[in-house]
Amino acid sequence: MLAALGGLEEVQGKRVVLKPNLISASHGPLPCTEGAFILAVARLFVASGADVCIGDSPAFGSARALLSRLGILSELLSLGVTVSDFRQSRSVLLPSGTRARVARQALDCDLLVNMPRVKAHAQARVTLAVKNCFGCLTGLQKPLWHMVYGGQRGSFAQLLLELLDVLPPTLTLVDGIRAMHGTGPMKGRPYPLRLVAAGWNPLAVDTALLQVLGVDWADSPLHQAARKMELPGATMRELTFPLSRPEELAVDDFCVPVHLAPIRFRIFSFFYSSIKRTLLTLASRK
């Protein structure tokens, strides 16, 4: 796939940040990007001469602790890969005028490698490349965005898409080998999708994967917002496929939620999750 996209000839000596989904491993490894997938990508960039960091701001715990739970921390460290919890941030202005605090490592790298796992989602129906970039926000900003922008008239989906504008060049590598379906992002069931995908436009990658999964764009709040904003990559007619086309890989039994839960957290849930996140992060540091 990388050869089809132009290869990795220009990453030697460059700062590369890998951004997998490290939400939580309390329900097993399925909610996270597969450990073997993360390790394979890290090896590839290290072998290409890049200075590699793996970063995320997990919902609960630390990136280091989650990589350890996935069984790959020791080998990553032996490769010279550094690990970041995205604690340092910088305020950036999104196109709509909204300010966001984004991880310094994600902003200052030469290449951001976005590594989502294909998952059904209780609030968004399905989450792929664009939603995984949400993890570039630091600390409690993610639940705060849910509270402030997640109401019925909120701009949560629009802001997720605007976040792409402030990030550096982003290569998306999708872990769809074993997906999560039924619901998500934590308690879904494994689905043997058996594919990987890549692209330079996260939205375009999502557009193609919706076709693979059999999810209509109108059923995706994120894609509804993307089409309203007339963003490039939001429609299939714009896309080209140097390898397999979506219809060659399409499935007809990938299950997504019929009814979506509110994006806006209840106030009790917001405080509970914020306190739990803080305590688990402190515990993981110890």
N, C-alpha and C positions, 0 to 999 in steps of 0.2 A: 504493500500500500504506500509506504513512504517513497519507494522508487517511483511509483506512479504520480506522486505529488511533487517530485523533484529531488528527492533524496536529502541527505543530511550533510552535504559537503561543507556548509558554511557555519557549523556549530562549534568547531574546534576553538577552545579558549573562551567561548561565550557562556554567559550565565543562563542556565536553563532551570526553570522551576516546574516540577511535575505536580499537578493539582488533581489527585485522585479524590474520590468520595470516601471520606473517613468519618461518616456520621456517628457510628457507634457499632461495637461488636457485642453488645449485651445480649442480642438475640442470635448470635452466631455470625459468621463472616458474610452472609448474603447481602446485608444492607450496604456493605463497603465494596469498592472496586476490588476485584480478585487479587489476592496477594501475588500469585504467580504472574499475573498481567503487569502489576506494578513493577515487580522485580525485572521482568523481561525488558520493559521500556527503560528502566534505569540502567541496566547493563548496556543497552544499545547506545544510549547517549554518552555514557562514560567511555565506551569503546570508541566513540566518535570524537573524543577529546573535549567534551563539554564539562563545565563546572556545574554539577547537578545538585539541586536541593529538592526535597519533597516537602510540600507544605499544604496545610489545611487548618481550618479552625473547627475542630469537631464539635458536634452538639454536646457531647459529654466526654470528659476525659481529655487526653492529650494525643497529638499525632504520634508521638513516640510510643505511647502505651498501646495505641491501636495497631500500629505496625508490628509491635511485639506480639499482640494477640493474633495477628495474621501470620505470624511465624517467619517474618522476613527482615526484622530489624537488624539482626546481627550481620546478615549478609549484605544489607544495604550499607551499613557502616563500614564493613570491610572493603567495599568498593570505593569508599571515600565520599559517599553521598551524605549530605547534611540534612537534618530534619528540622522543620520549623512549625510552630503553632500559630503563625501569623499574628503575633501579639503586637508587633510594631506596625503602626498605620500612618497614613497620610490622608488628609481631607482633600477630596477632589469634587469638582463641580460637574454634575451630569447635564446633558443637553437641556433638560427641562428646568434647570436651575436648582434642583435638589442636591444637597451635599451628602456625600457618602465617605465613610472612613474605610479605605481599602488597604490591604496588607502591603507594606513597603516592598517585601520580596516579590510580590506579584506585579507591582508597578515598575520596579526597577530592573527586572530581568530582561535579557535580550529575547528570550522566547518562553512563553507560557504554554505548557503542554496540559491541556484540559482532558482529564481521564474519567469520564462518568461511567457508571454502570447503568444499563438499561433497566428502568424500574417503573412499574405502575405507581400511582401516587394518589392518596386519598383526597388531596386538595387540588391537584393539577391534572389528574387523570393519568398522565405519564410524564416522567422527568428524564431528560437526556442531557445534551451538551450545554444548552443555555443555562439551565437551572444549576448545573454543577459549578458554574462561575460565581454563583451566589456565595459560595464558600470563601471567596476572596474578601468578603467583608469580615471585619475583625470583631471578636468578642461577642458582646450582647447585641450588636447591631442587627443581627439576623432576626432574633425574636422581636426586636423593636420595630423593624420594618413590617413584620407581620401585624403588629399592633397598630401602627400608625397608617400604613398604606393598604392593609388587607381587607378593609370593609367593602360592602357591596359597590360603592362608588369609588373605591380606592384605585390606586395606580400601580399596584404591586407588579403586575406582569409587564407594564410599560417600563418600570424602573429596572427590572431584571434585564430587559433588552437594552436599555440605555447604558447599563453597566459595561456592556461589551465595548462601547465607544472609548472608554478610558483605559482599557487594558492594553498591554503591548501586543505585538503579533502573537496570535494564539493558534496553535495546532491542536486539533481535537483528535484524540484516539479513544474510540468507544469500546468498552468491555461489554459485548453482547453475547459472550460465550455461554454464560449461564445468567439469564435475566431473572428479575423478580416480577411476578404478576399476581393478579387478584387484588391486592392493595399494596400500600407502601407509605412511607419509605422504609419502614422498619420490619413489619410483620407479614410481608407477602410470602408467596410460595415460589420455589425455584422453577424456572422454565428453561428448557434446553434450546435456546435460540441459535446457538452455535455460529455466531458471526462476530467480526470486528469491523469497525468502520473508521474512516479518517477523512478529514477535510480542514480547510483553512477558514471556513465560515461556520461557526457553531450553529447558527440558525439554519443554514442549508443542510447541515448534517441531520438536524432534527427533522426537517421537512422530509428528507429521504427515509429516515427511520420510521416516521409515522406511516408512510406507505408500506414499509415492511411489516409493521405490527398490525396493519388494518385499522388504524385509528384515524378518523376523519379530522381534518384540520379544524373544522368548526366545533369539534368536541374538545379542543385544546385551548384553554384560556390564553396561554402564551401565544399560540399561533393566531388567535383572533386579534390580539393586540398587535402582533407583527404585521398582519395584513392591513390593519387600520393605519399603521404607521408607514406602510408601503416600503418595508425594509427589503433590501436585496437578499435573496435566498429563501423568501417565504413561500414561493410557489415552485412546483415541480418543473414548469417549462423553462425556468432559468438555469437548471442544474445540468451538469454533464457528469458522466460516470466512466472513468477510464478502465474500470474493472467490472464488477458485477452491477447490474441494475436492480433496483428495489423489487421489481416484480419477479425476478429470478429467486429471490430470497424470502418472498412473502409467506406469512403464516396466517392461519385463520382461527386459531384457538388461544391467542394471547388475551388474557382477561384483564380488563381495567375496571375501576369502579364505575357503576352506573350513575350514582348520585355523589356529588362532591361535597366534602366537608368545607366549612368556611375557612378562608385563608387567615382571617383575623383570629388571633388567639383570644380566649377568654382571659380576663384579667388575672384570675386565680392561676390558670395554667401558665400564664406568662411569668408570674413571680415564682411559681413552683419550679418551672424548668430553669429559670435564671439562677435560683439558689442551688439547685441540683448540679447545674453545669459548673458553677463556681467551686462547689465543694469537691466535685470529682476532678476538676483541673488541679486544685491544690493538692489533693491526694496523689495524683499521678506525678506531680513534681517531686513529692517526697519519695 
